[in-house]
Amino acid sequence: MAKLTFGTTEENVVTREEFPLAKAQEVLKNETVAVIGYGVQGPGQALNQKDNGINVIVGQRKNSKSWDKAVRDGFVEGETLFEIEEALAKGTIICYLLSDAAQIKLWPTVQKHLTPGKALYFSHGFGITFNEQTGIVPPKDVDVFLVAPKGSGTSLRRMFLQGRGLNSSYAIFQDATGNAFERVIALGIAVGSGYLFETNFKKEVYSDLTGERGTLMGCIQGIFAAQYDVLRSKGHSPSEAFNETVEELTQSLMPLVAENGMDWMYANCSTTAQRGALDWWKKFRDATKPVFEELYESVAAGKESQRSIDSNSQPDYREKLDAELAELRDSEIWQAGKTVRSLRPENQEVEA
């Protein structure tokens, strides 16, 4: 395990150099990894493990879209693809990758198959951290840990196929066998992590829920909408408003920030842009920080998790969700975005 130093703070990290794939394969050679759920994270994690030579099987409800997708992805019924209970029985490591709501519903079934020495693997700290709400309390004689890739399952798979790795956090909640550390790191490498940094279940879910509601999705959509609406109200066209709000950021600037950092971006833009950014960034920080404080406290108090559980369990949840998503999809900003994306050179047909 290596140390990363950030000022006066040190973090434990594991890299692929110190824990290569060959070591992960050795650690997992006698394991059967059962990936339960083939929705958001399941396909990327299962396929990456499969390509990395791990004995991985998928457990999914038969005659579902996800079952059919697993078949298309090369998993074979009766060999590497099973109904959920059969996969649970066969697996020595249970990768519990269903949605939070589905994890709660299936938990009594999963619990029956957690025999001594098995491992229960999560990619999210939700079920364990909020166990008073979820009822997910594992038996004491199994390992419990998580690997949380810092991105979608689609990104995990895409970067793996590009020969890259997506950074992940890891945490151990329960070490019943004495081998939890090697098991969790081996799985982290096998699913395609770039490097793994240490956390715990509570910190993972607190940061994850804050990030999803904050800069990763909720906040960024709110900021996009606010700037777009202001530009449109001042007479700018949809194309101009969208390009200045979203397209330039996502297509031009963010890749450079990812590669070099925001400090580099500030040092390498026009003097006019530089002056404006330096003058305004602290105003945005000061305006939004109280909202982030409120958000974090709501997460820590269990309000966000309870709201998620309550809303997801409603019989009309899917209809209400579809209506909310339609409102977003049909808004002018994202209709403009659809048109702008279609005009990118890579999406244009060029006559020979």
N, C-alpha and C positions, 0 to 999 in steps of 0.2 A: 504494500500500500504506500502510495506517495503522498506528499503534503503539497498543497497549493497555498501560497501566502498572499493575502489581500490586505495590505497595510499591516495591522497588528492581528489580523484574523487568519488562522490556519484552518484548512479544510482537508479531510481525508478523501482522496480520489484513487480510483483504480483505472489504469490505462490498458489498452490492448497490447502494449509492449510488455508490461509486466505480467499480464494474464492473457496470453495468446489463445487463439481459437483451439489449438491443439490441447492445451491444458483444460479448456472448457469441455472439449469432447471427452477427455479422460475422466473428468469429474462426473459427467453425465452418461457414461457409457452403459451403465446398468439401470438407468432410469427410463421410465416411460412418461413423457410429458404430455398430459392431456389438456389441450386448449379447449376450454368450455366457453362457447360463444364465438361466433364468426361474423361480427358486425363491424365495430369501429377499429379496435386494436387487434382483434383475433387474426384476420388474414395476414397482416404484415408480420406479426410475431410468429405465427405458425409457419408461414412460408420461409421466413428467414432461418428459423431453426431447421426446417426440413433441408434447405439448401446447404446449411452448415453441418449436415451429417448427424443431427440429433434425432433420436427415436421419438417423433412427435405424432400424436393422433389428435383428431378433432372430434369433440362432442357437440352435436347440434340436433335440434328438433327436425325430424324427417319431414319431407314434403314442405319445406319452407324455402324462401328465397335464399337464405344463408346456406342451407344444405346444398342447394343447386349451385351456388357460387363455389362452395368448397369442392364439389365434383369438377366444376370447370377449372379450378385451380390445381387439379391433379390428385386430390385426396380420393381414396378408393373405398367404397362402402364395404364393410366387413374386414378391411385390412388396416386402413388409416383413418376411416370415417365411421363414426358410430353414433347411435342414439346417446343422449346425454348420460343416462344412468350406466350404460355399458362402458362408456369412456371413463366415467368416474371410478368404476370398479377396476379398470385396467391401469389407470394412471397411478404412478408413484409420486408425481408432482402434478398438482391440480392448478392449472393457470386459469384463475377465475376472472374471465374477461367479459362477462355480461355487463349490461348497464347496471347502475346502482339499484334501480327499482327492481330489475330482474334478479339481481343477486339476493335481495331480500326475499323474494318470492320462492326462489329455488333453494334457499339455504337449508331447510330441513332435509331435503334430498341429498345435498352435498355432505352435510354433517354425518350422515349414515356411512359414508364411504371414506371418512378420514380416520383410517386405522393407524395404529402406532407406527411411527417412523416415516409416514408420508409427509409431504410438504404442501402447504397452501400458499399459492402465489397470487399476488394482486398487482395491478398497475395503477392503483389509486388507493389512498388511505381512507376513503369514505366509510366503507362498511365496518372497519375495525374501530376507527376513531369515534364514530357516532353510534357505537353498538347499542346504546340505550334506546336509540331510535330504530336501528336496523335489526337488532336481535342476533347479529353475527358475532358469536363468541366461540372460537375454535377450542377443541379439546387441548389439554396441556401436553399431550404426547406427540404432537406434530410440529414441524417447523412452520413458521409463518413469516413471510417476508414479501417485499415488493420490489419491482423494477418499474419505474415510471418514465418512459421515453418522453422527452420534452418536445412533443409534436404529435401529429396525428399518425394513425397506423399507415395511412397512405404515404406520408412523408418518410416514415421509417422504412417502408418497402422501397420507395423510389431511391432514397439515398443508399440503401444497401446494394441495389442493382447498379448504382453508379460507383460502387467501391468506396463509399463514404460511410460515416457512422453518425447517428443522431444521439446527442448526449442524453443521458438518463440519470435519474437519482435512484438510489437503492436504500433500503431500510430493512432491519431485522426486528420483528416484533416478538418473536418467540424462537428460541434455539433449543429444541427438544433433543436433537440427535447429536449435537456438538459439531455438525457439519453445515449449519445454515449459511455461514459466510461463504464457503466454497460453492455451495449450491446456488446461492443468489447471484454471486458474481459470474459464475459459469453461465447461468441463464441470461444475465445482462449482456455478456459477450455474444452469446448464441443468437439473441434476438436482433443484434445489429447495433449495439450502443457504440458511440465514439469513445467516450470515457464515462465512468460512473462516479457520481459524487454522493457522499453519505448524507442521509437525513434520517428522520423518523416518521412514523405514520401520521402523527398529528401535524408536523410541520409540512409534510408533503401535501396533505389535503387543504390545510389553511392557505398555503401559497398557491395551490392549484385553483381553488375556488375563487380566490382574490384575483388571480391572473385572468381567468376566463371571463369574470365579470368586469375586469379592469382593462389593462392595455392590450390584452390578446383579442378580445372581441367586444365586450359591452362598451367600454370607454372609447375604443377606437371608432366604433360605429357611431357613437354619439358625437364625437368630434368631427368625423366625416360629414354627418348630417348637418351639424351646425354651420360649418364653413360653407358647404354646398348651398344651404338655404340662404345664407347671407349674400353669397355671390349672385345667386339667381334673383334675389330680391333687389339687387342693385343693377339688374339689367344684363348680366352676363349670360351667355347661351349655355344650354345643358352641356354641350361638348367642352366648352372652355371651363365651366365650373367643375366638371368631373375630372378633366385632365389636371387642373391645378390642385385639386383636392386629393385625388386617389391615384391616378395613373402615373404621374411623375414620381410620387412617393414610392409606390410598389414596384414599378418597372425600372426606375433609374436610381433613386436614392437609397432605398432599403438594402438592395444587394451590396452597395458600396459600404453602407453602415455595417452590415453583417461581416464584410470582409475586413474592414479597417477600423471601425468604431466611429461613434458620433463626433469624437474630438477631431479625428482626421477629416470628417466631413466639414466641420466648422472651419478648419484650417485650409480647405481646398475648394471653397465656393467663392462666388464673386464677393467683392467687398461690400456691395449693397446688401446681398443676402446675409452675409456674415454679420454686418452691423444690426440688421433687423432681428436675426435669430438670437444674438447675444442680448439685445434689449428686451425681448419678449419671453424667452423661455422661463424665466423665474416667475413672471406673472402667471403663466399657465400652471407652473408648479404650485404656486401659492393658492390659485383658484381651485385646483383639483385635489390638493392634499387632504382637505377636510372630508371630501367625498370618499377618498381611499381609506381614511381612518374609520369612517362610518361603515364602509364595506367590510374591512377587516374585523371589526368588532362584531358585526352581524354574522360573519363566518364563524368566529371563535365562540360565539354564544349559541351556536347550533341553529340559528334562525334560517340560514340559507339551506342547510341540509334538510331541515324539517319542511320548509316550503317546497323543496324539490320532491321529497317523499310524498307529501300530501297532494301536490298537483299531479304527479305522475301516476298516482293510484286512483284518480278520478275516472269514472267510466267514460266521460266525454273528453278526456285529456287529448286524445289524438285529434279530434275535431277542432278543439280550441287551439292546439299547437299549429295545425295546418292553417288556421285563419291568421295567426300571428306571423307565421313564416310568409304567407301570401302578402300580408301588408308590407313586409320588408322587401320581398321580391318585386312587388308591383310599384314600389316607390320610384319616383322619377330618377333619383340618383343611381339606383341599380339597374333601371331600364336603360339609362344613358350609358352605364358601364357595359351592359350587354352589347350595345351598339359599338362602343369604342373598342371593345375587345375583338369584335368581328373585323375591325379595320386594321388590326395589327398585321404586319407583313406575313407572319407565320400562318395567319388564318386566311390569307388571300390566295385564291387560285390564280396562278400566272400562266398565261397562254404560251405555248412553246413557239 
